Amino acid sequence: MRILFISLFIVLCDQITKLLVRGFEIPALGIKVKGMRLGESKQLIGDLVRITYTENPGIAFGIDLGNKFLLTFLTFIAAIIVFIYLYKVRNGNFMLRLSLGMILGGAIGNLIDRVFHSVIFNYGKIFHGRVIDFIDIDFFNINLFGYHVDRWPIFNIADASVTIGVLLLLLTHREKPVSEQVEEINPNMLDNASNEK
């Protein structure tokens, strides 16, 4: 299942970028990366793309369900389900496997934040961490259901990976047409059926 290398690459990119934005310290190795202050923003491509450090205690778009352990547990279960399905289709369509690999990598990236960041950064119990978000993109001004939107909600590489994976899944995964299913019937089954008559 070489597609898991893509998942691993996504997890590594996600975690490295989050640590660089937040900052970290490894005294034993003499490593200290300053990082950004919570809420600090730096322009990357003018005002179009900025790096803005935020922490999300909930799920997508900052929705907080209240029970952090339950949210972490559900994310863990979802990652296991995606992994099992990825294993079942390990010899199947590449785009299907790629989309599942991207979803799995993104889910694990954010799961690491939720499980360990509260302990690593010393602000809470295990399984109660906040997800680090930092990609801040300008959005055209619209009014939708009484809300004014002018910037996309801040996200991270894991979020982008899950979103792209789901879009790929929707665009490429389809049921086989009946004509393709008929072609997959074993010819020996047809011979046996005609001999029995």
N, C-alpha and C positions, 0 to 999 in steps of 0.2 A: 504494500500500500504506500507507494512513493508519494501519493498526494498528501500524506501526513507531513512531508517535508515543507509543503506550502503552509500548512497549519502552523508548524513550528516556526517558520520564517515570520509569519504574521504575529505570533505571540512575542517573539524576540524583538521585532521592530516596535510593536506596541509598548512593551515594557521598557525598552531602552528610551524611547521618546518620552514616555511619562516620567521616568526618573530624571531625565535631563531637564524637563520643564519644572518638576517639583524640587529637584535638588536632592542630593544624598551624600552620605559620608561613610567611608570605610577606613577608620583610624588605623587598623592593623596594616593596611597597605599604603597609608598616607594619601588616600584619595578623598578629595572633597570637591563636589560640584555644587555651586551656589544655588542655581535654579532661580525661579521667579517667586514673587510674593503672591499669595492667593488674591485673585482679582486683577493682578497686573496684566497689561496688554502691550504687545510689541507688534508694530507693523511688519509684515513680511512682503506683501505685494500691495503697497499703498494701503488704502483703507479696504480694499477688496478682500484680502486674506490677512488675518492677524493671528498671532499666537496669544491666546488669553487663558490664563491658568484658572480653572475652576474645579471644584470637586462636587460630584453628583452622588447624593446619598440614596437615590432611588433608581428607577429604570430610565428608559429613554425619555429625553426632553425634560428631565428633572422631576418626573412624576414619582412621588414618594408614597409607597404602599404602607409605610409605618413599621411593619415587621421585617427588619433587616435580615434576620436569620432565615425566614421563610423565602425571601427574595433570593438569597444566596443558594439555598437548597434547591429552589426551582430552576435556577440557572445551571446548577450542577446536574440535575436530572435531565434538563434539555441537552446539555453537552453529551451526556451518556447516550441519549436517544439518537442524536446526530451521528455519534461515533459508531453505534451499532448499525444504523442504516448505511453509513459509509462502508462498513465492512461487508454488508450484504450485497452492495452494488460495486464491490472492488474491481470487478472485471467488466463493468458496464460502461456506459457513455462517459467520455472524458469530461464534458461540460457539466454533467450531473455531479461527478466526483469532485470537480473543481469547485463548484458552488457549495457543496457540503463541506469541503476542506476549508473554504473561506469562512463559512458560518461557524465551524468548529473552532478555528483559530481565533476568531473574534470573541466567541463565547468564553473560551479559556482565558484570553487576555483580560477581559473584564472580571471574570471569576477570580483571578489572582488578586485583583484590587480588592474585591469584596471580602475575600477570605483572609488575606494576609496584611494589607496595608495598615489596618488599624493597630496591629501589633508591631509591625516594622517601624511605623512612624509614631508609635506610642500615643495614640489618642482613643483607644477603645479595646474591646474584647475581640478575639478571633471571630470571623464570620460577620463582623459589623463594620467593614471598611467602606470607604467612599471611592467611587470610580473617578480617576483623574481625566478631565476633558481639557482640550486646549486648542483645537482647530476651530477658528472663528471666521466664517465666510459671509460676506455681504450678500444680501438677498434683495430682489426687487421689491419695492413697496407695494403691499397688498393689504386689503382689509378682508378678513375672513371670519364669518360668524361673530362679528363684533370685536375681533382682535386685530390689532395692527402688527404686521410682520415686516421688518426691514432687514433683519439678519437671521441667518439660519441658526438653530440652537447649536451651541458649542458641542463638539464631539471629539472622538479620538480615532486612532487607527483601527482598533477593534470594532468600534461602531461602524466605521466605513466598510470594513471587511464583511461584517454581517449583512449590511444593507446591500452591498454589491453581490454577495452570495445569494441572497434571497431574490434579487432581481434576475440574476442568471438562472436561478432555479425556475422562476416563473416563465422566463423567456424560452428556456431550452427543454424543460422536462414536460413530456406529454405522454399520454397513453398511446400505445401502438395501435395503428389502424387495424381493422379486422383483416385486411389483405395481408399484412405483415404477420399477424398471429397465425393465419392459416398456413403460411410458408414455414412456420416453425414446427409444425406437426411432424413427428418422426415418421419417415416413409415406411419403416418396418411395421408400425401400427396399422397403416393402411393395408399392407400386404396381408397381415394377420386377419384383419377384418374381412377382406375379400375371400380368404381361404375358408373362413368359418361359414360362409354362406352356402 
